[in-house]
Amino acid sequence: MDEDIRKYERVIIGIDPGTNVMGYGILGINGKRAEMVAMGVLELSKMESHYMRLRRIFDRVTSLITQYLPDEMAIEAPFYGKNVQSMLKLGRAQGVAMAAALERDVPISEYEPRKIKMAITGNGAASKEQVQEMLRRILEIDRDAMLPQLDATDALAAALCHFYESSRPTAEKGAKSWKEYISTHPSKVKK
């Protein structure tokens, strides 16, 4: 286990699933501050067997969970393109990554690519390069630390999107009628 990981109140792993390249990013959270702990990619294109690629994804996500002990996983949802076979393969890759998290009791949140881009850049149609540059600025990542594969920053963006979403205060639902309010707050009624 990475000893430095204990200094964070919360750790979020982000996954950008893929059967050719899978991106991952680890965020450490202290209060309202997020910090990049690690990011990388798993290159799978040299493996001929689709099933062996899935096995490798499962093994790598499991080892990342063992190393960084994330409290939560944020994963990018596959988006529907024109190729149904690609969508199926992407869904399998996502499912295997999720299974690794579920095996270790790590809660999972799934985010559409447009929602992630909106959370990071303010534009749901932003390019991967724009997302990468905004992440670099928000998380104060040195340019030399950025990887050429955008899958890594996509995964980090999923983790940061989850941090933003899970840190947002939620309003308590109010009563739908006076009758409901009175029944749930009897001490507030003067008799």
C-alpha positions in Angstrom: 0.0 0.0 0.0 1.1 3.5 -0.8 1.9 5.1 2.6 1.1 8.7 1.4 -2.4 7.7 0.6 -3.3 7.8 4.3 -2.9 11.6 4.4 -6.2 12.0 2.5 -9.7 12.1 4.0 -11.0 10.5 0.8 -9.6 8.8 -2.3 -11.5 8.6 -5.6 -10.5 6.4 -8.5 -11.6 7.4 -11.9 -11.8 5.0 -14.8 -12.1 5.6 -18.5 -12.9 2.1 -19.8 -11.6 0.9 -23.1 -10.5 -2.4 -24.7 -7.5 -0.8 -26.5 -6.5 1.7 -23.8 -8.0 2.0 -20.3 -7.3 5.3 -18.5 -7.2 5.6 -14.7 -6.8 8.5 -12.3 -6.5 8.7 -8.6 -7.6 11.8 -6.6 -6.8 12.5 -3.0 -9.3 14.7 -1.2 -8.8 16.8 1.9 -11.7 19.0 2.7 -12.6 21.0 -0.4 -9.2 20.4 -2.0 -8.6 17.7 -4.6 -5.1 16.6 -5.6 -3.9 14.3 -8.3 -2.2 11.3 -6.7 -1.6 9.2 -9.9 -2.8 8.7 -13.4 -2.0 6.3 -16.1 -3.1 4.0 -18.9 -3.3 0.3 -19.5 -2.3 -0.5 -23.0 -4.2 -3.5 -24.3 -4.0 -3.2 -28.1 -1.2 -5.7 -28.4 -3.3 -8.5 -26.8 -5.2 -10.4 -29.5 -7.8 -12.1 -27.3 -10.7 -9.8 -26.2 -11.2 -12.0 -23.2 -7.6 -11.7 -22.1 -8.0 -7.9 -22.4 -10.9 -8.1 -20.0 -8.9 -10.2 -17.6 -6.1 -7.7 -17.7 -8.5 -4.8 -17.0 -9.9 -6.7 -14.0 -6.4 -7.5 -12.7 -5.2 -3.9 -13.1 -8.2 -2.3 -11.5 -8.0 -4.7 -8.6 -4.3 -3.9 -8.1 -5.0 -0.1 -8.2 -7.7 -0.6 -5.6 -5.2 -2.6 -3.4 -2.6 0.1 -3.8 -4.6 3.3 -3.4 -7.6 2.0 -1.3 -10.2 4.3 -2.9 -13.3 5.1 -1.1 -15.3 5.5 -4.3 -15.0 4.8 -8.0 -16.2 7.2 -10.8 -16.5 5.6 -14.2 -17.2 7.1 -17.5 -20.4 5.6 -19.1 -20.0 4.3 -22.6 -21.7 6.5 -25.1 -23.6 5.1 -28.1 -21.8 5.6 -31.4 -22.5 4.1 -34.8 -20.7 0.8 -34.2 -22.8 -1.6 -32.0 -19.8 -4.0 -31.6 -17.6 -1.3 -30.3 -20.3 -0.3 -27.8 -20.6 -3.9 -26.7 -16.9 -4.3 -26.1 -16.7 -1.0 -24.3 -19.6 -2.1 -22.1 -17.8 -5.3 -21.2 -14.7 -3.3 -20.3 -16.7 -1.1 -18.1 -18.5 -4.0 -16.5 -15.2 -5.8 -15.7 -13.8 -2.6 -14.1 -17.0 -2.3 -12.1 -16.8 -5.9 -11.0 -13.3 -5.3 -9.6 -14.6 -2.4 -7.5 -17.7 -4.4 -6.4 -15.5 -7.3 -5.3 -13.7 -4.8 -3.0 -16.9 -3.1 -1.8 -15.9 0.2 -3.5 -19.1 2.2 -4.3 -19.4 3.1 -8.0 -20.8 6.3 -9.7 -21.3 6.4 -13.4 -21.1 9.7 -15.4 -22.0 10.4 -19.0 -19.1 12.0 -21.0 -21.0 15.2 -21.5 -21.6 15.6 -17.8 -17.9 15.1 -17.0 -16.9 17.6 -19.7 -19.5 20.1 -18.3 -18.2 19.7 -14.7 -14.6 20.3 -15.8 -14.8 22.9 -18.5 -18.3 24.3 -18.3 -18.9 22.9 -21.9 -20.5 19.5 -22.4 -19.1 19.5 -26.0 -15.5 20.3 -25.0 -12.7 18.5 -26.7 -10.5 16.0 -24.8 -7.6 18.4 -25.1 -9.7 21.2 -23.4 -10.6 18.8 -20.6 -6.9 17.9 -20.2 -5.9 21.6 -20.0 -8.6 22.5 -17.5 -7.6 19.5 -15.3 -4.0 20.6 -15.5 -4.9 24.1 -14.3 -7.5 23.1 -11.7 -5.3 20.4 -10.1 -2.1 22.4 -10.7 -0.4 19.6 -12.5 3.0 20.3 -14.1 2.9 20.1 -17.9 5.7 17.5 -17.8 3.5 15.2 -15.7 0.7 15.2 -18.3 0.6 12.0 -20.3 0.1 12.0 -24.1 -2.8 9.6 -23.8 -6.0 11.5 -23.2 -7.5 8.4 -21.6 -5.6 9.1 -18.4 -7.0 12.7 -18.1 -10.5 11.5 -19.1 -10.3 9.1 -16.1 -9.0 11.9 -13.8 -11.8 14.1 -15.1 -14.4 11.4 -14.1 -12.9 11.3 -10.6 -13.0 15.2 -10.3 -16.6 15.3 -11.6 -17.5 12.8 -8.9 -15.8 14.9 -6.3 -17.8 18.0 -7.4 -21.1 16.1 -7.6 -20.7 14.4 -4.2 -19.5 17.6 -2.5 -22.6 19.5 -3.6 -24.9 20.3 -0.7 -28.4 18.7 -1.1 -31.5 20.5 0.0 -33.9 18.6 2.3 -37.2 17.8 0.6 -40.0 19.9 2.0 -43.5 18.7 2.8 -45.9 18.6 -0.1 -48.8 20.0 1.9 -49.6 21.7 5.2 -51.2 18.4 6.4 -47.9 16.6 5.8 -45.9 19.3 7.4 -48.0 19.3 10.6 -47.9 15.5 10.8 -44.1 15.5 10.5 -43.5 18.5 12.8 -46.2 18.2 15.6 -44.1 20.2 18.0 -44.3 23.3 15.7 -48.1 23.5 16.0 -49.6 25.6 18.8 -52.8 24.2 20.3 
